[in-house]
Amino acid sequence: MAFRKVIFATAVLAIALSSPSVASKTKNAAVPPSPTHPPSPVYYVDIADLLDVAGPFQTFLNYLQKTNVIEIFQSQANTTKIGITIFVPRDSAFAALKKKNTLAGLITKGHLKSLLLYHAFRKFYSLTELSKLSRRNPVATFAGSKYTLNLTDDNGGIRVKSTWSNAKIVSCVYARAPVAVYEVDKVLLPMQIFSSQAALRTVCGWN
């Protein structure tokens, strides 16, 4: 009789443990609550403010604001996970072009906007990643798949080549995901805009 009571009690206990409510409580009791981790910080940078303060980039910044391309760049930085990389010519690079008014006139053809977008990649790249990116030449720019650049190693430095320009990255202005800004010593001039030597001479003042 005592043996039957033991069997009955064991069966009742097994049924109770198998019920969803009890099983859940038993499981939760055995497993400590997982620690909560604060979300990783997200860093945003105001690209216009950065260019205004960081260096002699007023010409490039003025063109960005005039064409509203600055808003496109800022949106890419703020609303995408992949970020943006921008190559910014210093003011002296624009001064080296004989007729800046000719550049400004490109806006009537829709080319000035493309020219500015040509100075950016739709992804954040550190200097190390840019160096490795040279293996994938040519690289499409923000201006579209036909607007490409070639990156090459230059004795430890990096050159950014377009059809008509061979610019060098001379400094890292800012490089923290999602935004990378690198100073270049020349304006990047694509063939899609300057399709002939004559067009290039007009802007650069070549004989």
C-alpha positions in Angstrom: 0.0 0.0 0.0 2.8 2.4 0.9 4.5 1.5 -2.4 1.4 2.5 -4.3 1.2 5.9 -2.5 4.8 6.6 -3.6 4.0 5.8 -7.2 0.9 8.0 -7.1 2.7 10.9 -5.5 5.5 10.7 -8.2 2.9 10.6 -11.0 1.1 13.7 -9.6 4.5 15.6 -9.3 5.4 14.7 -12.9 2.0 16.0 -14.2 2.4 19.2 -12.3 5.9 19.9 -13.6 4.8 19.2 -17.2 2.1 21.9 -17.1 3.1 25.1 -19.0 2.8 27.4 -16.1 4.8 25.4 -13.7 7.4 24.4 -16.3 7.8 28.0 -17.3 8.3 29.1 -13.7 10.7 26.3 -13.0 12.7 27.2 -16.1 12.8 30.9 -15.3 13.8 30.2 -11.8 16.7 28.1 -13.0 18.0 30.6 -15.5 19.1 34.0 -14.2 17.9 37.0 -16.1 20.2 38.1 -18.9 22.1 41.3 -18.2 21.0 44.3 -20.2 23.6 46.2 -22.2 23.2 49.9 -23.2 23.1 50.4 -27.0 26.3 51.3 -28.7 26.7 55.0 -29.1 26.0 56.5 -32.5 28.1 59.4 -33.6 26.8 62.1 -35.9 28.7 64.9 -37.4 27.4 68.0 -39.0 29.3 67.9 -42.3 28.8 71.6 -43.1 30.1 72.7 -39.7 33.0 70.3 -40.0 34.1 71.7 -43.4 33.5 75.3 -42.2 35.8 74.8 -39.2 38.3 72.2 -40.2 40.2 73.8 -43.1 40.3 75.9 -46.2 37.3 74.3 -47.8 34.9 77.2 -48.3 34.7 76.9 -52.1 33.7 73.3 -52.0 31.3 74.0 -49.1 29.7 76.9 -51.0 29.1 74.7 -54.0 27.6 71.9 -51.8 25.2 74.4 -50.2 24.3 76.1 -53.5 23.3 72.7 -55.1 21.8 71.2 -51.9 24.3 68.3 -52.2 25.2 68.9 -48.6 21.8 67.7 -47.6 22.3 64.5 -49.7 25.6 63.9 -48.0 24.2 64.6 -44.5 21.3 62.2 -45.1 23.6 59.5 -46.2 25.6 59.9 -43.0 22.6 60.1 -40.7 20.1 57.6 -42.1 22.3 54.7 -43.4 24.4 52.2 -41.7 27.1 52.2 -44.4 27.9 55.9 -44.1 29.9 58.1 -46.5 33.4 59.0 -47.6 34.1 62.5 -49.0 37.1 63.8 -50.8 37.3 67.5 -50.2 39.5 69.7 -52.4 41.2 72.6 -50.6 40.4 76.2 -51.8 43.8 76.4 -53.5 42.8 73.4 -55.7 39.8 75.4 -57.0 42.0 78.5 -57.3 44.3 76.5 -59.6 41.5 76.3 -62.1 41.7 79.3 -64.3 38.0 80.2 -64.4 36.0 79.3 -61.3 33.0 81.0 -63.0 33.1 78.3 -65.6 32.6 75.7 -62.8 29.8 77.6 -61.3 28.2 77.8 -64.8 28.0 74.0 -64.9 24.9 74.1 -62.7 22.8 75.2 -65.6 23.7 71.9 -67.3 23.1 69.9 -64.1 26.8 69.0 -64.1 27.9 70.9 -61.0 25.8 68.6 -58.9 27.3 65.6 -60.5 30.8 67.0 -60.1 30.2 67.4 -56.3 28.7 63.9 -56.0 31.7 62.6 -57.8 33.8 63.6 -54.8 32.2 61.0 -52.5 31.6 57.2 -52.0 28.4 55.8 -50.6 30.2 54.1 -47.8 32.5 54.9 -44.9 36.1 53.9 -45.6 39.1 54.3 -43.2 42.5 55.0 -44.8 43.4 51.4 -44.4 40.2 50.3 -46.2 40.8 52.9 -48.9 44.2 51.3 -49.5 42.6 47.9 -49.9 39.9 49.3 -52.1 42.5 49.9 -54.8 42.3 46.2 -55.6 38.7 46.8 -56.8 39.3 49.6 -59.2 37.5 51.3 -60.7 35.2 52.3 -57.8 31.8 53.9 -58.4 31.1 57.2 -56.8 28.0 58.9 -55.4 27.4 60.4 -58.9 26.6 57.0 -60.3 28.1 53.8 -61.7 29.5 55.5 -64.7 31.4 58.1 -62.6 34.3 56.1 -61.3 37.6 56.7 -59.5 40.8 54.7 -59.2 42.7 54.5 -56.0 46.4 53.8 -56.0 49.2 53.4 -53.4 51.8 56.2 -53.5 54.7 55.2 -51.3 52.4 54.7 -48.3 50.0 57.5 -49.3 46.9 57.2 -51.4 46.1 58.8 -54.8 42.6 59.3 -56.1 42.6 59.3 -59.9 39.9 60.5 -62.3 40.3 60.7 -66.1 41.7 64.3 -65.9 43.0 64.4 -62.3 45.6 62.7 -60.2 44.8 63.9 -56.7 46.6 62.9 -53.5 45.0 62.6 -50.1 47.1 65.0 -48.0 45.3 64.8 -44.7 42.5 63.0 -42.8 40.0 65.7 -41.8 37.7 63.3 -40.0 37.3 59.6 -40.0 34.9 58.1 -37.5 32.0 56.0 -38.7 29.7 56.9 -40.3 31.6 59.9 -41.8 35.1 60.0 -43.4 36.4 63.3 -44.9 39.8 63.4 -46.6 41.5 66.5 -48.0 42.8 66.2 -51.6 45.1 68.5 -53.4 43.2 68.6 -56.7 39.6 68.9 -57.9 38.4 65.6 -59.3 37.4 66.1 -63.0 35.5 63.2 -64.6 35.4 62.5 -68.3 31.5 62.4 -68.2 31.5 66.2 -67.7 34.8 67.2 -69.3 34.5 65.0 -72.3 37.1 66.7 -74.4 40.4 68.4 -74.1 38.7 71.7 -75.3 36.2 71.6 -72.4 39.1 70.9 -70.0 41.2 73.8 -71.3 38.3 76.1 -70.7 38.2 75.3 -67.0 41.9 74.7 -66.4 43.3 77.3 -68.6 45.6 74.9 -70.4 47.1 76.0 -73.7 
